Structures are given as C-alpha cells and as structure tokens.
C-alpha cells in the first residue's frame, strides 16, 4: 500500500520563490514550512503581519536558515492584491509558483 505524498517527497527547491496564501496557519503554514525546509524562498501572503511574523518565527525554529518574508495580502481587497503584486513580485524578478490555500465547505 502506498504511503502517499509526504514532505520527504519534496525535492530541493533552491533558487525558487513561492508565494503561499494563508501561510500563517493550517495547511498554508505546513506548505510554507515544507518549502522553506527544502531551501526555497517563501513569501507568506497573509492579512495580519503579527500572525505571519509568529508563523515565520515558528518555522525558523524548525529550519534556522529558512528564507521567509511577509507579503501583506488580503484576497478580499483588490487594492491589496494589486499592491502585493507591484511591491514584491517585481522586486524579486521571478516567482516560481503561487500556492493558494483553498477552503472547503461541507
């Protein structure tokens, strides 16, 4: 029986940059931490800077050399989305992948 996909299956991500929405908690946090552990630069796209900072601190304890940064982003506010794109993406010159956190409703 297959064990499924785990963080051990994530290859080295050196030189790649990822934007992860909702990265301060839950699956977004786990994805951001897994990528950082594999040497990716990770932008935590969150509404609340204090919560993002706490998440970066926790992730950095597990991965001391983690390259993490806060990206202020409120997906419910189009001005925030436009500002996030102009402020960080152009400065980085290349973002490898954006990973949106999805919500499930039952």
N, CA, C and O atoms as a printed pandas DataFrame, in Angstrom:
     atom_number atom_name residue_name chain_id  residue_number  x_coord  y_coord  z_coord
0              1         N          UNK        A               1    0.838   -1.182    0.000
1              2        CA          UNK        A               1    0.000    0.000    0.000
2              3         C          UNK        A               1    0.883    1.244    0.000
3              4         O          UNK        A               1    1.886    1.305    0.711
4              5         N          UNK        A               2    0.503    2.225   -0.795
5              6        CA          UNK        A               2    1.249    3.465   -0.906
6              7         C          UNK        A               2    1.087    4.300    0.366
7              8         O          UNK        A               2    0.012    4.342    0.965
8              9         N          UNK        A               3    2.165    4.955    0.761
9             10        CA          UNK        A               3    2.122    5.803    1.949
10            11         C          UNK        A               3    1.612    7.192    1.628
11            12         O          UNK        A               3    1.345    7.976    2.539
12            13         N          UNK        A               4    1.468    7.517    0.335
13            14        CA          UNK        A               4    1.003    8.841   -0.057
14            15         C          UNK        A               4    2.147    9.841   -0.099
15            16         O          UNK        A               4    3.298    9.498    0.172
16            17         N          UNK        A               5    1.826   11.050   -0.432
17            18        CA          UNK        A               5    2.807   12.123   -0.559
18            19         C          UNK        A               5    3.109   12.713    0.810
19            20         O          UNK        A               5    2.195   13.024    1.573
20            21         N          UNK        A               6    4.393   12.866    1.120
21            22        CA          UNK        A               6    4.806   13.489    2.382
22            23         C          UNK        A               6    5.831   14.581    2.086
23            24         O          UNK        A               6    6.259   14.741    0.944
24            25         N          UNK        A               7    6.215   15.320    3.098
25            26        CA          UNK        A               7    7.224   16.364    2.913
26            27         C          UNK        A               7    8.563   15.778    2.485
27            28         O          UNK        A               7    9.377   16.476    1.879
28            29         N          UNK        A               8    8.801   14.514    2.790
29            30        CA          UNK        A               8   10.034   13.857    2.361
30            31         C          UNK        A               8   10.099   13.743    0.834
31            32         O          UNK        A               8   11.183   13.587    0.272
32            33         N          UNK        A               9    8.961   13.821    0.170
33            34        CA          UNK        A               9    8.910   13.731   -1.289
34            35         C          UNK        A               9    9.231   15.048   -1.987
35            36         O          UNK        A               9    9.392   15.077   -3.207
36            37         N          UNK        A              10    9.325   16.129   -1.230
37            38        CA          UNK        A              10    9.618   17.437   -1.814
38            39         C          UNK        A              10   11.118   17.521   -2.076
39            40         O          UNK        A              10   11.929   17.367   -1.162
40            41         N          UNK        A              11   11.472   17.765   -3.323
41            42        CA          UNK        A              11   12.893   17.848   -3.688
42            43         C          UNK        A              11   13.475   19.210   -3.297
43            44         O          UNK        A              11   12.751   20.092   -2.836
44            45         N          UNK        A              12   14.763   19.370   -3.480
45            46        CA          UNK        A              12   15.446   20.624   -3.192
46            47         C          UNK        A              12   14.830   21.741   -4.032
47            48         O          UNK        A              12   14.645   21.580   -5.238
48            49         N          UNK        A              13   14.513   22.860   -3.406
49            50        CA          UNK        A              13   13.860   23.981   -4.086
50            51         C          UNK        A              13   14.755   25.227   -4.132
51            52         O          UNK        A              13   14.261   26.345   -4.279
52            53         N          UNK        A              14   16.052   25.030   -4.009
53            54        CA          UNK        A              14   16.997   26.152   -4.038
54            55         C          UNK        A              14   16.791   26.989   -5.293
55            56         O          UNK        A              14   16.614   26.456   -6.388
56            57         N          UNK        A              15   16.816   28.311   -5.117
57            58        CA          UNK        A              15   16.679   29.216   -6.243
58            59         C          UNK        A              15   15.247   29.466   -6.675
59            60         O          UNK        A              15   15.012   30.225   -7.615
60            61         N          UNK        A              16   14.304   28.858   -6.022
61            62        CA          UNK        A              16   12.890   29.045   -6.378
62            63         C          UNK        A              16   12.207   29.899   -5.318
63            64         O          UNK        A              16   12.580   29.871   -4.145
64            65         N          UNK        A              17   11.212   30.650   -5.743
65            66        CA          UNK        A              17   10.459   31.511   -4.841
66            67         C          UNK        A              17    8.990   31.143   -4.937
67            68         O          UNK        A              17    8.451   31.003   -6.035
68            69         N          UNK        A              18    8.342   30.987   -3.795
69            70        CA          UNK        A              18    6.944   30.605   -3.727
70            71         C          UNK        A              18    6.155   31.635   -2.938
71            72         O          UNK        A              18    6.629   32.136   -1.918
72            73         N          UNK        A              19    4.966   31.950   -3.398
73            74        CA          UNK        A              19    4.016   32.751   -2.633
74            75         C          UNK        A              19    2.971   31.776   -2.108
75            76         O          UNK        A              19    2.343   31.056   -2.885
76            77         N          UNK        A              20    2.784   31.751   -0.794
77            78        CA          UNK        A              20    1.793   30.860   -0.181
78            79         C          UNK        A              20    0.775   31.713    0.557
79            80         O          UNK        A              20    1.115   32.416    1.509
80            81         N          UNK        A              21   -0.483   31.649    0.110
81            82        CA          UNK        A              21   -1.522   32.420    0.785
82            83         C          UNK        A              21   -1.980   31.684    2.037
83            84         O          UNK        A              21   -1.949   30.455    2.100
84            85         N          UNK        A              22   -2.401   32.452    3.022
85            86        CA          UNK        A              22   -2.864   31.863    4.281
86            87         C          UNK        A              22   -1.781   31.067    4.972
87            88         O          UNK        A              22   -2.059   30.053    5.613
88            89         N          UNK        A              23   -0.547   31.522    4.845
89            90        CA          UNK        A              23    0.601   30.758    5.328
90            91         C          UNK        A              23    0.867   30.898    6.822
91            92         O          UNK        A              23    1.854   30.362    7.326
92            93         N          UNK        A              24    0.008   31.606    7.529
93            94        CA          UNK        A              24    0.247   31.789    8.958
94            95         C          UNK        A              24   -0.373   30.678    9.803
95            96         O          UNK        A              24   -0.133   30.610   11.008
96            97         N          UNK        A              25   -1.170   29.806    9.180
97            98        CA          UNK        A              25   -1.829   28.758    9.959
98            99         C          UNK        A              25   -2.231   27.590    9.053
99           100         O          UNK        A              25   -2.280   27.728    7.831
100          101         N          UNK        A              26   -2.512   26.465    9.655
101          102        CA          UNK        A              26   -3.073   25.320    8.936
102          103         C          UNK        A              26   -2.216   24.795    7.804
103          104         O          UNK        A              26   -0.989   24.756    7.894
104          105         N          UNK        A              27   -2.891   24.390    6.730
105          106        CA          UNK        A              27   -2.180   23.784    5.612
106          107         C          UNK        A              27   -1.248   24.780    4.924
107          108         O          UNK        A              27   -0.197   24.389    4.416
108          109         N          UNK        A              28   -1.617   26.060    4.899
109          110        CA          UNK        A              28   -0.740   27.072    4.323
110          111         C          UNK        A              28    0.577   27.147    5.071
111          112         O          UNK        A              28    1.641   27.254    4.462
112          113         N          UNK        A              29    0.504   27.092    6.400
113          114        CA          UNK        A              29    1.716   27.105    7.222
114          115         C          UNK        A              29    2.564   25.869    6.953
115          116         O          UNK        A              29    3.784   25.968    6.822
116          117         N          UNK        A              30    1.930   24.715    6.871
117          118        CA          UNK        A              30    2.661   23.464    6.640
118          119         C          UNK        A              30    3.346   23.463    5.278
119          120         O          UNK        A              30    4.483   23.008    5.153
120          121         N          UNK        A              31    2.658   23.969    4.260
121          122        CA          UNK        A              31    3.250   24.054    2.919
122          123         C          UNK        A              31    4.447   25.006    2.938
123          124         O          UNK        A              31    5.513   24.675    2.419
124          125         N          UNK        A              32    4.273   26.180    3.531
125          126        CA          UNK        A              32    5.359   27.166    3.605
126          127         C          UNK        A              32    6.560   26.600    4.354
127          128         O          UNK        A              32    7.700   26.786    3.929
128          129         N          UNK        A              33    6.315   25.918    5.455
129          130        CA          UNK        A              33    7.406   25.333    6.244
130          131         C          UNK        A              33    8.130   24.237    5.476
131          132         O          UNK        A              33    9.358   24.155    5.514
132          133         N          UNK        A              34    7.372   23.396    4.780
133          134        CA          UNK        A              34    7.981   22.310    3.999
134          135         C          UNK        A              34    8.863   22.866    2.888
135          136         O          UNK        A              34    9.957   22.357    2.645
136          137         N          UNK        A              35    8.389   23.905    2.217
137          138        CA          UNK        A              35    9.184   24.514    1.147
138          139         C          UNK        A              35   10.433   25.189    1.703
139          140         O          UNK        A              35   11.514   25.081    1.124
140          141         N          UNK        A              36   10.279   25.885    2.827
141          142        CA          UNK        A              36   11.434   26.541    3.449
142          143         C          UNK        A              36   12.477   25.512    3.880
143          144         O          UNK        A              36   13.678   25.755    3.765
144          145         N          UNK        A              37   12.022   24.375    4.371
145          146        CA          UNK        A              37   12.940   23.312    4.785
146          147         C          UNK        A              37   13.715   22.745    3.600
147          148         O          UNK        A              37   14.789   22.167    3.764
148          149         N          UNK        A              38   13.145   22.920    2.392
149          150        CA          UNK        A              38   13.806   22.448    1.175
150          151         C          UNK        A              38   14.513   23.588    0.452
151          152         O          UNK        A              38   14.774   23.506   -0.749
152          153         N          UNK        A              39   14.822   24.653    1.191
153          154        CA          UNK        A              39   15.657   25.776    0.765
154          155         C          UNK        A              39   15.019   26.706   -0.257
155          156         O          UNK        A              39   15.725   27.362   -1.022
156          157         N          UNK        A              40   13.699   26.769   -0.279
157          158        CA          UNK        A              40   13.011   27.734   -1.134
158          159         C          UNK        A              40   12.881   29.057   -0.402
159          160         O          UNK        A              40   12.872   29.095    0.829
160          161         N          UNK        A              41   12.781   30.134   -1.155
161          162        CA          UNK        A              41   12.398   31.428   -0.582
162          163         C          UNK        A              41   10.881   31.430   -0.580
163          164         O          UNK        A              41   10.253   31.158   -1.604
164          165         N          UNK        A              42   10.287   31.737    0.573
165          166        CA          UNK        A              42    8.832   31.658    0.713
166          167         C          UNK        A              42    8.279   32.999    1.183
167          168         O          UNK        A              42    8.719   33.554    2.189
168          169         N          UNK        A              43    7.309   33.500    0.435
169          170        CA          UNK        A              43    6.604   34.714    0.821
170          171         C          UNK        A              43    5.288   34.301    1.451
171          172         O          UNK        A              43    4.446   33.688    0.795
172          173         N          UNK        A              44    5.106   34.635    2.724
173          174        CA          UNK        A              44    3.880   34.313    3.446
174          175         C          UNK        A              44    2.868   35.416    3.168
175          176         O          UNK        A              44    2.954   36.507    3.733
176          177         N          UNK        A              45    1.917   35.126    2.302
177          178        CA          UNK        A              45    0.900   36.110    1.915
178          179         C          UNK        A              45   -0.257   36.020    2.900
179          180         O          UNK        A              45   -1.064   35.093    2.846
180          181         N          UNK        A              46   -0.327   37.004    3.808
181          182        CA          UNK        A              46   -1.305   36.982    4.898
182          183         C          UNK        A              46   -1.861   38.380    5.128
183          184         O          UNK        A              46   -1.244   39.374    4.747
184          185         N          UNK        A              47   -3.023   38.447    5.750
185          186        CA          UNK        A              47   -3.620   39.742    6.099
186          187         C          UNK        A              47   -2.944   40.362    7.310
187          188         O          UNK        A              47   -2.750   41.577    7.355
188          189         N          UNK        A              48   -2.590   39.555    8.279
189          190        CA          UNK        A              48   -2.128   40.039    9.578
190          191         C          UNK        A              48   -0.618   39.832    9.739
191          192         O          UNK        A              48   -0.138   38.700    9.800
192          193         N          UNK        A              49    0.109   40.931    9.807
193          194        CA          UNK        A              49    1.571   40.849    9.903
194          195         C          UNK        A              49    2.030   40.180   11.198
195          196         O          UNK        A              49    3.014   39.440   11.187
196          197         N          UNK        A              50    1.341   40.423   12.305
197          198        CA          UNK        A              50    1.728   39.816   13.579
198          199         C          UNK        A              50    1.599   38.288   13.518
199          200         O          UNK        A              50    2.466   37.566   14.012
200          201         N          UNK        A              51    0.518   37.806   12.911
201          202        CA          UNK        A              51    0.334   36.356   12.780
202          203         C          UNK        A              51    1.354   35.763   11.828
203          204         O          UNK        A              51    1.866   34.669   12.070
204          205         N          UNK        A              52    1.658   36.474   10.744
205          206        CA          UNK        A              52    2.677   35.999    9.801
206          207         C          UNK        A              52    4.046   35.959   10.474
207          208         O          UNK        A              52    4.819   35.025   10.264
208          209         N          UNK        A              53    4.338   36.965   11.274
209          210        CA          UNK        A              53    5.612   37.027   11.989
210          211         C          UNK        A              53    5.744   35.860   12.967
211          212         O          UNK        A              53    6.810   35.256   13.084
212          213         N          UNK        A              54    4.665   35.554   13.659
213          214        CA          UNK        A              54    4.678   34.415   14.588
214          215         C          UNK        A              54    4.907   33.112   13.827
215          216         O          UNK        A              54    5.653   32.246   14.286
216          217         N          UNK        A              55    4.274   32.970   12.675
217          218        CA          UNK        A              55    4.454   31.765   11.852
218          219         C          UNK        A              55    5.890   31.664   11.347
219          220         O          UNK        A              55    6.466   30.576   11.339
220          221         N          UNK        A              56    6.473   32.783   10.926
221          222        CA          UNK        A              56    7.858   32.773   10.455
222          223         C          UNK        A              56    8.812   32.406   11.581
223          224         O          UNK        A              56    9.787   31.687   11.365
224          225         N          UNK        A              57    8.534   32.898   12.777
225          226        CA          UNK        A              57    9.365   32.577   13.933
226          227         C          UNK        A              57    9.315   31.083   14.240
227          228         O          UNK        A              57   10.347   30.462   14.496
228          229         N          UNK        A              58    8.125   30.514   14.215
229          230        CA          UNK        A              58    7.966   29.085   14.478
230          231         C          UNK        A              58    8.656   28.248   13.403
231          232         O          UNK        A              58    9.345   27.277   13.716
232          233         N          UNK        A              59    8.475   28.616   12.167
233          234        CA          UNK        A              59    9.100   27.881   11.067
234          235         C          UNK        A              59   10.623   27.994   11.136
235          236         O          UNK        A              59   11.331   27.028   10.850
236          237         N          UNK        A              60   11.125   29.162   11.513
237          238        CA          UNK        A              60   12.570   29.375   11.610
238          239         C          UNK        A              60   13.205   28.549   12.732
239          240         O          UNK        A              60   14.387   28.213   12.662
240          241         N          UNK        A              61   12.427   28.223   13.757
241          242        CA          UNK        A              61   12.944   27.362   14.826
242          243         C          UNK        A              61   13.201   25.961   14.286
243          244         O          UNK        A              61   14.183   25.320   14.659
244          245         N          UNK        A              62   12.322   25.487   13.410
245          246        CA          UNK        A              62   12.481   24.162   12.808
246          247         C          UNK        A              62   13.532   24.173   11.702
247          248         O          UNK        A              62   14.247   23.190   11.507
248          249         N          UNK        A              63   13.623   25.281   10.984
249          250        CA          UNK        A              63   14.565   25.432    9.872
250          251         C          UNK        A              63   15.279   26.763   10.050
251          252         O          UNK        A              63   14.836   27.775    9.507
252          253         N          UNK        A              64   16.382   26.782   10.807
253          254        CA          UNK        A              64   17.062   28.035   11.131
254          255         C          UNK        A              64   17.471   28.881    9.923
255          256         O          UNK        A              64   17.514   30.108   10.024
256          257         N          UNK        A              65   17.766   28.263    8.806
257          258        CA          UNK        A              65   18.189   29.023    7.626
258          259         C          UNK        A              65   17.031   29.326    6.671
259          260         O          UNK        A              65   17.254   29.669    5.510
260          261         N          UNK        A              66   15.820   29.202    7.153
261          262        CA          UNK        A              66   14.641   29.440    6.310
262          263         C          UNK        A              66   14.668   30.865    5.775
263          264         O          UNK        A              66   14.964   31.811    6.505
264          265         N          UNK        A              67   14.357   31.003    4.502
265          266        CA          UNK        A              67   14.290   32.321    3.866
266          267         C          UNK        A              67   12.817   32.675    3.698
267          268         O          UNK        A              67   12.178   32.313    2.710
268          269         N          UNK        A              68   12.302   33.386    4.684
269          270        CA          UNK        A              68   10.874   33.707    4.753
270          271         C          UNK        A              68   10.674   35.214    4.768
271          272         O          UNK        A              68   11.499   35.955    5.303
272          273         N          UNK        A              69    9.569   35.664    4.175
273          274        CA          UNK        A              69    9.234   37.086    4.199
274          275         C          UNK        A              69    7.718   37.236    4.217
275          276         O          UNK        A              69    6.984   36.400    3.690
276          277         N          UNK        A              70    7.273   38.317    4.835
277          278        CA          UNK        A              70    5.847   38.633    4.904
278          279         C          UNK        A              70    5.425   39.392    3.647
279          280         O          UNK        A              70    6.088   40.346    3.238
280          281         N          UNK        A              71    4.336   38.969    3.048
281          282        CA          UNK        A              71    3.744   39.653    1.904
282          283         C          UNK        A              71    2.334   40.076    2.311
283          284         O          UNK        A              71    1.440   39.233    2.385
284          285         N          UNK        A              72    2.116   41.374    2.579
285          286        CA          UNK        A              72    0.782   41.801    3.002
286          287         C          UNK        A              72   -0.231   41.578    1.883
287          288         O          UNK        A              72   -0.086   42.116    0.785
288          289         N          UNK        A              73   -1.253   40.782    2.173
289          290        CA          UNK        A              73   -2.225   40.441    1.148
290          291         C          UNK        A              73   -3.565   40.088    1.777
291          292         O          UNK        A              73   -3.659   39.201    2.625
292          293         N          UNK        A              74   -4.590   40.794    1.348
293          294        CA          UNK        A              74   -5.961   40.477    1.734
294          295         C          UNK        A              74   -6.691   40.169    0.440
295          296         O          UNK        A              74   -7.000   41.085   -0.322
296          297         N          UNK        A              75   -6.973   38.915    0.178
297          298        CA          UNK        A              75   -7.579   38.497   -1.079
298          299         C          UNK        A              75   -8.992   39.050   -1.278
299          300         O          UNK        A              75   -9.519   39.007   -2.390
300          301         N          UNK        A              76   -9.603   39.566   -0.223
301          302        CA          UNK        A              76  -10.930   40.169   -0.341
302          303         C          UNK        A              76  -10.853   41.638   -0.766
303          304         O          UNK        A              76  -11.880   42.278   -0.990
304          305         N          UNK        A              77   -9.647   42.159   -0.874
305          306        CA          UNK        A              77   -9.432   43.565   -1.215
306          307         C          UNK        A              77   -8.552   43.649   -2.466
307          308         O          UNK        A              77   -7.350   43.397   -2.396
308          309         N          UNK        A              78   -9.149   44.003   -3.610
309          310        CA          UNK        A              78   -8.401   44.038   -4.867
310          311         C          UNK        A              78   -7.238   45.024   -4.840
311          312         O          UNK        A              78   -6.223   44.794   -5.496
312          313         N          UNK        A              79   -7.369   46.109   -4.100
313          314        CA          UNK        A              79   -6.260   47.059   -3.983
314          315         C          UNK        A              79   -5.076   46.390   -3.287
315          316         O          UNK        A              79   -3.923   46.642   -3.638
316          317         N          UNK        A              80   -5.358   45.546   -2.313
317          318        CA          UNK        A              80   -4.304   44.807   -1.621
318          319         C          UNK        A              80   -3.613   43.822   -2.573
319          320         O          UNK        A              80   -2.395   43.649   -2.527
320          321         N          UNK        A              81   -4.400   43.189   -3.425
321          322        CA          UNK        A              81   -3.843   42.232   -4.396
322          323         C          UNK        A              81   -2.944   42.961   -5.384
323          324         O          UNK        A              81   -1.840   42.501   -5.674
324          325         N          UNK        A              82   -3.407   44.091   -5.901
325          326        CA          UNK        A              82   -2.585   44.872   -6.834
326          327         C          UNK        A              82   -1.300   45.357   -6.165
327          328         O          UNK        A              82   -0.226   45.311   -6.766
328          329         N          UNK        A              83   -1.414   45.817   -4.928
329          330        CA          UNK        A              83   -0.250   46.299   -4.200
330          331         C          UNK        A              83    0.762   45.203   -3.926
331          332         O          UNK        A              83    1.967   45.448   -3.975
332          333         N          UNK        A              84    0.296   44.019   -3.643
333          334        CA          UNK        A              84    1.195   42.895   -3.374
334          335         C          UNK        A              84    1.981   42.545   -4.618
335          336         O          UNK        A              84    3.181   42.282   -4.541
336          337         N          UNK        A              85    1.328   42.538   -5.755
337          338        CA          UNK        A              85    2.000   42.199   -6.999
338          339         C          UNK        A              85    3.088   43.211   -7.333
339          340         O          UNK        A              85    4.212   42.832   -7.664
340          341         N          UNK        A              86    2.760   44.484   -7.250
341          342        CA          UNK        A              86    3.727   45.515   -7.602
342          343         C          UNK        A              86    4.872   45.621   -6.615
343          344         O          UNK        A              86    6.004   45.916   -6.997
344          345         N          UNK        A              87    4.578   45.382   -5.346
345          346        CA          UNK        A              87    5.594   45.574   -4.318
346          347         C          UNK        A              87    6.646   44.485   -4.239
347          348         O          UNK        A              87    7.828   44.784   -4.065
348          349         N          UNK        A              88    6.251   43.245   -4.362
349          350        CA          UNK        A              88    7.200   42.163   -4.149
350          351         C          UNK        A              88    7.587   41.422   -5.418
351          352         O          UNK        A              88    8.763   41.132   -5.634
352          353         N          UNK        A              89    6.624   41.118   -6.244
353          354        CA          UNK        A              89    6.905   40.295   -7.413
354          355         C          UNK        A              89    7.874   40.974   -8.365
355          356         O          UNK        A              89    8.764   40.323   -8.913
356          357         N          UNK        A              90    7.713   42.272   -8.566
357          358        CA          UNK        A              90    8.627   42.964   -9.467
358          359         C          UNK        A              90   10.024   43.068   -8.854
359          360         O          UNK        A              90   11.020   43.021   -9.575
360          361         N          UNK        A              91   10.101   43.206   -7.546
361          362        CA          UNK        A              91   11.397   43.298   -6.881
362          363         C          UNK        A              91   12.140   41.968   -6.917
363          364         O          UNK        A              91   13.368   41.940   -7.001
364          365         N          UNK        A              92   11.407   40.884   -6.855
365          366        CA          UNK        A              92   12.045   39.566   -6.861
366          367         C          UNK        A              92   12.469   39.136   -8.250
367          368         O          UNK        A              92   13.337   38.276   -8.404
368          369         N          UNK        A              93   11.866   39.724   -9.246
369          370        CA          UNK        A              93   12.156   39.420  -10.630
370          371         C          UNK        A              93   11.564   38.096  -11.090
371          372         O          UNK        A              93   11.245   37.944  -12.269
372          373         N          UNK        A              94   11.412   37.144  -10.193
373          374        CA          UNK        A              94   10.776   35.892  -10.614
374          375         C          UNK        A              94   10.180   35.176   -9.419
375          376         O          UNK        A              94   10.835   34.968   -8.398
376          377         N          UNK        A              95    8.947   34.814   -9.573
377          378        CA          UNK        A              95    8.273   33.975   -8.588
378          379         C          UNK        A              95    8.028   32.653   -9.284
379          380         O          UNK        A              95    7.409   32.616  -10.348
380          381         N          UNK        A              96    8.501   31.575   -8.700
381          382        CA          UNK        A              96    8.367   30.267   -9.326
382          383         C          UNK        A              96    6.929   29.786   -9.325
383          384         O          UNK        A              96    6.418   29.327  -10.347
384          385         N          UNK        A              97    6.274   29.891   -8.173
385          386        CA          UNK        A              97    4.936   29.333   -8.029
386          387         C          UNK        A              97    4.154   30.077   -6.964
387          388         O          UNK        A              97    4.708   30.501   -5.949
388          389         N          UNK        A              98    2.871   30.230   -7.202
389          390        CA          UNK        A              98    1.960   30.748   -6.181
390          391         C          UNK        A              98    1.106   29.581   -5.719
391          392         O          UNK        A              98    0.567   28.836   -6.538
392          393         N          UNK        A              99    0.983   29.423   -4.406
393          394        CA          UNK        A              99    0.207   28.325   -3.849
394          395         C          UNK        A              99   -0.941   28.910   -3.035
395          396         O          UNK        A              99   -0.758   29.310   -1.886
396          397         N          UNK        A             100   -2.125   28.957   -3.641
397          398        CA          UNK        A             100   -3.272   29.491   -2.906
398          399         C          UNK        A             100   -3.822   28.439   -1.944
399          400         O          UNK        A             100   -3.922   27.259   -2.280
400          401         N          UNK        A             101   -4.164   28.881   -0.778
401          402        CA          UNK        A             101   -4.798   27.968    0.185
402          403         C          UNK        A             101   -6.273   27.963   -0.142
403          404         O          UNK        A             101   -6.891   29.022   -0.246
404          405         N          UNK        A             102   -6.836   26.799   -0.304
405          406        CA          UNK        A             102   -8.252   26.722   -0.627
406          407         C          UNK        A             102   -9.045   26.370    0.618
407          408         O          UNK        A             102   -8.527   25.771    1.561
408          409         N          UNK        A             103  -10.306   26.753    0.602
409          410        CA          UNK        A             103  -11.196   26.449    1.728
410          411         C          UNK        A             103  -12.244   25.464    1.262
411          412         O          UNK        A             103  -12.738   25.541    0.137
412          413         N          UNK        A             104  -12.568   24.561    2.121
413          414        CA          UNK        A             104  -13.599   23.562    1.808
414          415         C          UNK        A             104  -14.828   23.819    2.686
415          416         O          UNK        A             104  -14.702   24.090    3.880
416          417         N          UNK        A             105  -15.978   23.734    2.098
417          418        CA          UNK        A             105  -17.214   23.892    2.860
418          419         C          UNK        A             105  -18.016   22.601    2.732
419          420         O          UNK        A             105  -18.148   22.046    1.641
420          421         N          UNK        A             106  -18.539   22.139    3.836
421          422        CA          UNK        A             106  -19.334   20.903    3.832
422          423         C          UNK        A             106  -20.752   21.208    4.235
423          424         O          UNK        A             106  -21.584   20.303    4.295
